[in-house]
Amino acid sequence: MAEPVGPDEDAEDRKPLSDEATSEFALPEGLLPEPPPEPEGSAFARPEGLVPEPEAEPEGSAFAPPSTYSAKDSPTAFTPAYGVPLARLPHNAPWQDRMRTMLRLPVGDRPVPEAPAAKGETGPSVPRVLDLSLRIGELLLAGGEGAEDVEAAMFAICRSYGLDRCEPTVTFTLLSVTYQPSLVDDPLTANRTVRRRGTDYTRLAAVYQLLADINAPAHEVSPEEAYRRLAEIRRNRHPYPGWALTAAAGLLAGAASVLLGGDTTVFFVAALGAVLGDRLAWLCAGRGLPEFYQFLAAAMPPAAMGVLLTLLHAGLRPSAVITGGLFALIPGRALVAAVQDGLTGFYITASARLLEVAYFFVAIVVGVLSVLYVSVQFGAQLNPEGALRAVERPVTQTVSSMVLCATFAILLQQSRATVLFATLNGGVAWVVYASIAVTAEGSAVMATAVAAGLVGLFGQLMARYRHTSSLPYVTAAIGPLLPGSATYFGVLAISQNNLDQGFAYLAKAAALALAIAIGVNLGGELARLFMRSPGTVSARSAAKRTRGF
């Protein structure tokens, strides 16, 4: 039996709805009507013309497209239809090429480590691996390696010990490496400052051997073993004593003087001036003077010996004596590294290296210019036009260029196994240069660039064969190409108040130096381009830049 319904409730249910309630313009249920406008003159009234701020969008999924997205007006998708190619790095490729390829890739596109740790196996301590990579990078950067090669070495160490999400950074004096375990973990950063630089290519070769063993799958080099070998490398004595280095500096200057047309007497006089300059530089270094003053002091004795020959009216070539003494002082190694860093995108490091080269160059100019200015006051007649006479002695000059390269290699503290190849490489470079610049009467800058390109090509091929750095095979070989003559002629013209001619010669010296650096770098890049290991793919290995943007 149905329950009785109250009269009020029954009347309410049976009451017909009004037209306003059933209209399509009626307010939906739950929507509050807009409050009536406040009376005019209220302080809270909305000014005329002010559009109300739209309500905030409700919080939704992070993967939902934004409200302003339009499929019709959307740009072209970054990922192509066939997907993003992956970088496949075979094990038979040199570790330098593999690490350089991965450094040029974004972190998300890098392949996983080749040898992941087994489950349950704890790897080495992260701070210890980062410190090891910084110490090895310090030795490489102090030894003259380019910034990209140092970063590749540091990344190779971290990756070999299972730290794949690492980002090394190299500047002229600061090394840093950052490791982030995952996207949600805090990164760990360590850095190290390079305060002292030295030239010892034997130590550099030992560091590369350590790197090769760490990256080789057949070797199991623990961090403790790597630290032990690194300590031995630091304690390793130089392969040549001090007297051998001084004698090598004298032989280098003498060979350079013969290369420029000097005879036996000029050879011995140039050698004596270089020996005195080397000993004077050692004295300044022992007193703690900066390298600027060491270069300045080393450039003065060769210039003084050339002026002495002029005052004695011996009929010799004083220009050959002075120029020969400058060959051992021109910082060709730092110049090549500076241009290499600039071409590979490390502009801060390249600028700092170029500034260092400029300081050393100015020190040499100031040292020679001081002596020449004093000699002009005493009536010394130094004729630059007579010094420009070319002397063609192919056999003698080729032998002199090879002696120059061999002594240069000794000054760089190279191992005895690399001196022979550097000597042959320098002899070939001089033959190519003389064939273009002297025999064919071509451009000296072009001849220098071609010869330096061959030096870089042969040096890079030898380095890839030996799995070591290319510096021992390249730096000494560019010795005969250094612009010692143009530097001397520029300084001599300035001392005689011929400023236009002097600066023109110095500009030519700078052009020759840049031709050497660019040629060496181009030769090395050609070797890496055409001698790529089978199967190596460098997807998006470098940023594409067109018209400067």
Secondary structure, DSSP 8 states (H G I E B T S, - for coil): ------HHHHHHHHS---HHHHSTTS--TT---------TT-TTS--TT------------TTS--TT--TTT----SS-TT--------TTS-HHHHHHHHHTS-GGGS---SS---TT-----HHHHHHHHHHHHHHHHHTT--HHHHHHHHHHHHHHTT--SEEEEE-SSEEEEEE-SSTTS--EEEEEE-------HHHHHHHHHHHHHHH-TT----HHHHHHHHHHHHH---SS-HHHHHHHHHHHHHHHHHHTT--HHHHHHHHHHHHHHHHHHHHHHHTT--HHHHHHHHHHHHHHHHHHHHHHT--S-HHHHHHHHHHTTS-HHHHHHHHHHHHTT-HHHHHHHHHHHHHHHHHHHHHHHHHHHHHHHTT----HHHHT-----HHHHHHHHHHHHHHHHHHTT--HHHHHHHHHHHHHHHHHHHIIIIIS---HHHHHHHHHHHHHHHHHHHHHHHTS-SHHHHTGGGGGGS-HHHHHHHHHHHHTT-HHHHHHHHHHHHHHHHHHHHHHHHHHHHHHHHT--TT---TT-S----TT-
